[in-house]
């Protein structure tokens, strides 16, 4: 007489697959709605937390299913593997965010000029919802930035303001910054005195001028434009940048200042939501400045 062995059925494995698929669908739909739709960041993170909860439950049940498969050859190995596959995306997102949260300082605003950060043209407005944060950046926040990102400093280029401004414009387009406001763009005009010399280079130097120009008194320059961190001779660009995949929003401010035949470029980046930017602000600022160095290769100073 032949004895037929019937394999037991692992309900845990099949429930793991169901929970993992639910978490996967919630995460993907909320991510798409946040990146391309009207879903705000606080609501996206809340939905992502639900997806992570389903994914964690699925992993626990999948572990039970795989254990049953090993011990008694229970049916459910394929379901357990499928559950682990679908749970990988939300759990990977959560794991990366958790590592950044624990290893980066709890700040949301970074600046290459920590003493007198360039002020915003239009102050960013964040919809805090349940993600509360300090309304102003404190000196302690700047100290935390310096300790965490000591290499995040401004750039000085041995070039005219208009030349550096052209490079900044190009890098702004390449890094997908949507410009929302600008000040002092007229300061990037070419040097009129140089143009006048070039136009009259071949003129008869023995001929007396018909009209003798009378020099006018140059007005005293406005030191700070009425606001610390800004001068009337500065060029200031403000824009919005979003991360490529998730679509987190960041406000970006670029300040160009001409000093002693050089041009100083400073950058300020701030997260739109929450107290913690997960280090994204500093990373973007460093990438922007590296791209600007490459664009203005040959005129970069200290």
Rosetta blueprint (number, residue, H / E / L):
1 X L
2 X L
3 X L
4 X L
5 X L
6 X L
7 X L
8 X L
9 X E
10 X L
11 X H
12 X H
13 X H
14 X H
15 X H
16 X H
17 X H
18 X H
19 X H
20 X H
21 X H
22 X H
23 X H
24 X H
25 X H
26 X H
27 X H
28 X H
29 X H
30 X H
31 X H
32 X H
33 X H
34 X H
35 X H
36 X H
37 X L
38 X L
39 X L
40 X L
41 X H
42 X H
43 X H
44 X H
45 X H
46 X H
47 X H
48 X H
49 X H
50 X H
51 X H
52 X H
53 X H
54 X H
55 X H
56 X H
57 X H
58 X H
59 X H
60 X H
61 X H
62 X H
63 X H
64 X H
65 X H
66 X H
67 X H
68 X H
69 X H
70 X H
71 X H
72 X H
73 X L
74 X L
75 X E
76 X L
77 X H
78 X H
79 X H
80 X H
81 X H
82 X H
83 X H
84 X H
85 X H
86 X H
87 X H
88 X H
89 X H
90 X H
91 X H
92 X H
93 X H
94 X H
95 X H
96 X H
97 X H
98 X H
99 X H
100 X H
101 X H
102 X H
103 X H
104 X L
105 X L
106 X L
107 X L
108 X L
109 X E
110 X E
111 X E
112 X L
113 X L
114 X L
115 X L
116 X L
117 X L
118 X L
119 X L
120 X L
121 X L
122 X L
123 X L
124 X L
125 X L
126 X L
127 X L
128 X L
129 X L
130 X L
131 X L
132 X L
133 X L
134 X L
135 X L
136 X L
137 X L
138 X L
139 X H
140 X H
141 X H
142 X H
143 X H
144 X H
145 X H
146 X H
147 X H
148 X H
149 X L
150 X L
151 X L
152 X L
153 X L
154 X L
155 X E
156 X E
157 X E
158 X L
159 X L
160 X L
161 X H
162 X H
163 X H
164 X H
165 X H
166 X H
167 X H
168 X H
169 X H
170 X H
171 X H
172 X H
173 X H
174 X H
175 X L
176 X L
177 X L
178 X E
179 X E
180 X E
181 X E
182 X E
183 X E
184 X L
185 X H
186 X H
187 X H
188 X H
189 X L
190 X L
191 X L
192 X H
193 X H
194 X H
195 X H
196 X H
197 X H
198 X H
199 X H
200 X L
201 X L
202 X L
203 X L
204 X L
205 X L
206 X L
207 X L
208 X L
209 X L
210 X L
211 X L
212 X L
213 X L
214 X L
215 X L
216 X L
217 X L
218 X L
219 X L
220 X L
221 X L
222 X L
223 X L
224 X L
225 X L
226 X L
227 X E
228 X L
229 X L
230 X E
231 X L
232 X L
233 X L
234 X L
235 X E
236 X E
237 X E
238 X E
239 X E
240 X E
241 X E
242 X E
243 X L
244 X L
245 X L
246 X L
247 X L
248 X L
249 X E
250 X E
251 X E
252 X E
253 X E
254 X E
255 X E
256 X E
257 X E
258 X E
259 X E
260 X L
261 X L
262 X E
263 X E
264 X E
265 X E
266 X E
267 X E
268 X E
269 X E
270 X E
271 X E
272 X L
273 X L
274 X L
275 X L
276 X L
277 X L
278 X L
279 X L
280 X H
281 X H
282 X H
283 X H
284 X H
285 X H
286 X H
287 X H
288 X H
289 X H
290 X H
291 X H
292 X H
293 X H
294 X H
295 X H
296 X L
297 X L
298 X L
299 X L
300 X E
301 X L
302 X L
